[in-house]
Amino acid sequence: VNLLIGLTSVFFSCLTSGYAGTYHEVTLKAKNASLIVRNIQMSSISLVLALIGCFRDSDIIMQKGFFHGYDSLVLLVIFLQAVGGL
C-alpha cells in the first residue's frame, strides 16, 4: 500500500511539474508580465496547498519533526524535482 501511495505521489508530482512548465511557457509568451511576477503567481498556489497539508498534520510535525520518515529515496525524488525545475 505504501509503495502504491508513493508511486502515485511521484506520478502526480511529475505530471503537475510538467503542466506547470508548459503553463509557464505559454503565459510568458502570451503576456508581457515579468518572470518574477509569473513565478510568484504560480508558486502562491503551491504554497497555499503546502500550508494546508502542514496545518492538517501539525500534531505529527510538532512531535516528530517535518522530515520524519524521509529516507534516501525520498530525498532523491525531492532533489530530482528541484533540479528539474532549474
C-alpha positions as CSV (number, residue, x, y, z in Angstrom):
1,V,0.0,0.0,0.0
2,N,2.8,2.4,0.8
3,L,4.5,1.7,-2.5
4,L,1.3,2.5,-4.4
5,I,0.9,5.7,-2.5
6,G,4.5,6.7,-3.1
7,L,4.4,5.9,-6.8
8,T,1.1,7.8,-7.2
9,S,2.6,10.8,-5.4
10,V,5.6,10.8,-7.7
11,F,3.5,10.4,-10.8
12,F,1.3,13.3,-9.9
13,S,4.3,15.4,-8.9
14,C,5.8,14.8,-12.3
15,L,2.5,15.5,-14.0
16,T,1.9,18.8,-12.3
17,S,5.5,19.8,-12.7
18,G,5.3,19.2,-16.5
19,Y,2.0,21.1,-16.6
20,A,3.5,24.0,-14.6
21,G,6.4,24.2,-17.0
22,T,4.1,24.2,-20.0
23,Y,1.8,26.8,-18.5
24,H,4.7,28.9,-17.5
25,E,6.0,29.0,-21.1
26,V,2.5,29.8,-22.5
27,T,1.9,32.6,-20.1
28,L,5.3,34.1,-20.7
29,K,4.9,34.1,-24.4
30,A,1.3,35.4,-24.2
31,K,1.6,38.4,-21.9
32,N,4.2,41.0,-21.0
33,A,4.5,40.2,-17.3
34,S,7.9,39.8,-15.8
35,L,9.4,36.4,-14.9
36,I,9.3,37.2,-11.2
37,V,5.6,38.1,-11.2
38,R,4.7,34.8,-13.1
39,N,6.8,32.7,-10.6
40,I,5.1,34.3,-7.7
41,Q,1.7,33.7,-9.2
42,M,2.4,30.1,-9.8
43,S,4.2,29.4,-6.5
44,S,1.4,31.0,-4.5
45,I,-1.0,28.1,-5.3
46,S,1.7,25.6,-4.2
47,L,2.4,27.5,-1.1
48,V,-1.3,27.5,0.0
49,L,-1.7,23.8,-0.7
50,A,1.5,23.0,1.3
51,L,0.4,25.1,4.2
52,I,-2.9,23.3,4.3
53,G,-1.1,20.0,4.4
54,C,1.2,21.2,7.1
55,F,-1.7,22.5,9.2
56,R,-3.6,19.2,8.8
57,D,-0.6,17.3,10.0
58,S,0.6,19.8,12.6
59,D,0.4,17.5,15.5
60,I,2.7,14.9,13.9
61,I,5.1,17.6,12.7
62,M,5.4,19.1,16.2
63,Q,6.0,15.7,17.7
64,K,8.3,14.0,15.2
65,G,9.6,16.9,13.0
66,F,8.9,17.9,9.5
67,F,11.4,15.5,7.9
68,H,10.3,12.4,9.9
69,G,10.1,9.3,7.7
70,Y,12.2,10.7,4.9
71,D,14.7,8.2,3.6
72,S,17.3,8.4,0.8
73,L,14.8,7.6,-1.9
74,V,12.5,10.4,-0.9
75,L,15.4,12.8,-0.7
76,L,16.5,11.6,-4.2
77,V,13.0,12.4,-5.6
78,I,13.0,15.8,-4.0
79,F,16.4,16.5,-5.4
80,L,15.4,15.5,-8.9
81,Q,12.3,17.6,-8.8
82,A,14.3,20.6,-7.6
83,V,17.0,20.2,-10.2
84,G,14.4,19.6,-13.0
85,G,12.9,22.9,-12.2
86,L,16.1,24.8,-12.8
